């Protein structure tokens, strides 16, 4: 079969033929119908990030996956060939939490093998490309909002970065009742998208002091929660400047650079908190799929383009260069 593989030793990336994988006991082989392209994949390709449990060798990338059950290993029950599924990112083992596409082979391939415990059934009404992005681009901000930040209705929230994850955060914050929602992004199209999808105010950080403007929009208080979906140290510092007393700064974007607090005493006086966030728990994906099936949420606008598996490198380059400001690009094997 074809798979888009990355050498963790040389960072060489490309599509090649590899053996069709066979599922081990408790695992399932899935025919991939759609797989999202994420900034985390770019960080892996550039060498800025590696899996916690795999630091050498070669791996198939892709952690946002939807497809059809194809074959199961011994001991798997409750699934039939052709069942439509999305794959959770995380797999718990005795030695820790493993992430598909980082710690074991992912879904930029014609087929992927995964533990049966990671399968989530998707409704027939939901297209594979939308289902594929739920396990990260949607469930990660959902868990960041509802679990890590514990956003309550009526709380003021700032969102830095209205890209592939921040776009969904805007919609989800609107869904849980955050108010006002203030989006910060240097790209005009991204700011327009934020307003269209639920932000109350937008800020261009290249022409305005974002922290100062947020204070103006919140009567001098600041936001209760500030989210970084960018992964840049300067942005992370802004979060604390814009946060209210007792405010929570939540770092979601992957950052390979050091983060330095210029005035750590201010953090103590303001009693603010810095919280890190990664992925989501097992309940987030089925909950979101139900909300999508009921029409409570709509992410159809998020799919910015489709690429064949052979053109995966083109999709990666388009995301890296932000060609036409994509939200989510999808590989269709």
Residue, then its C-alpha position, 0 to 999 in steps of 0.5 A: x500500500x501507499x503511505x506518507x512516511x517520515x524518517x525521524x533520523x534524517x527528516x526525509x519525508x515522502x510517499x512510498x510503498x510499504x507492506x499492508x499492515x496486519x492487526x495484532x490481537x486487540x487491534x483493527x485494520x481500517x481503510x482510510x477514507x480521509x485524514x486531516x493535515x495538522x500543524x503538529x504534522x508540520x512540526x514533526x516534519x521540521x523536527x520541532x516535535x517528536x513522539x514521546x515513545x518514538x524518537x528514531x526510525x520511520x513513521x507514517x504521519x497523520x493523526x486525524x483519521x476516519x474510514x471503514x473497518x476492514x479487518x480485526x485481530x484476535x479478540x476484537x468484538x463489536x465491529x463489522x467490516x464496513x463500519x464507519x469509524x473515526x480514530x481517537x488519537x490516544x492509546x493508553x499502555x502500561x508505560x504511558x499514553x501513545x499518540x497515533x501518527x506520533x508514537x505509532x503509524x498514522x493515517x496518511x496511508x491507504x490502511x492503518x492499524x489501531x487498537x480497537x479501543x480507539x475506534x468511535x462509530x460515526x453517523x451515516x449522515x456525517x461525511x468522512x472528511x468532517x469526521x476525520x478532523x473531529x479527533x484533533x482539530x475539534x476535540x482538542x479545543x473542545x477539551x481545552x475549553x470544557x476540561x482544562x480551562x473549564x470555561x463557564x457561560x458569560x466568561x470573557x475569553x480571548x483566542x490567539x490564532x484563528x487557524x485549524x484549531x482556533x477556528x473551531x474554538x471560536x465556534x465551541x466557545x459560542x456554543x458553551x456561552x462564553x462572552x465576549x469572545x475576542x479573536x486575535x490574528x494578523x490575517x484579515x481573512x482569519x479575523x473575518x472568519x472569526x466574526x462570521x463564526x461567533x467572535x464578538x470582537x477581533x484584533x489585528x496584533x500588527x496594528x494594535x496592542x492586543x493586550x491593551x485593546x482587550x482591556x479596553x473591550x472588557x472595561x479594564x478587567x481583561x479576559x477570564x480565559x486566554x487561549x494560545x492556539x499559535x505556539x509562539x512565546x511572544x503570544x504566550x506572554x501576551x496571554x497573561x498581560x490580557x488576562x484578568x485577576x484569577x485568569x487562566x492562560x491555556x497553552x495549546x499551540x506547540x512551541x519549540x522555543x523557551x517561554x520566559x516570564x518577565x515579571x513573575x511576581x505579577x503572576x503571583x499578585x494577580x493569582x493567574x494560572x498557566x495551564x497546558x493542554x494536549x488532545x482530549x479524553x475518550x468521551x470528547x469525540x463521541x460527544x462531538x459526533x452526536x452534536x454534529x449529527x443533531x445539527x447543534x454544530x457545523x464544521x462544513x466550512x472548515x474543509x479548505x481542500x482535498x488532496x490525493x495521498x500521492x500529493x500529501x507533500x503538496x498539502x503539507x506545503x500549502x499548510x506551511x505557506x498558508x496558501x489561501x489561509x486554510x483551516x483544514x486540508x484533508x488527504x483522501x487516499 
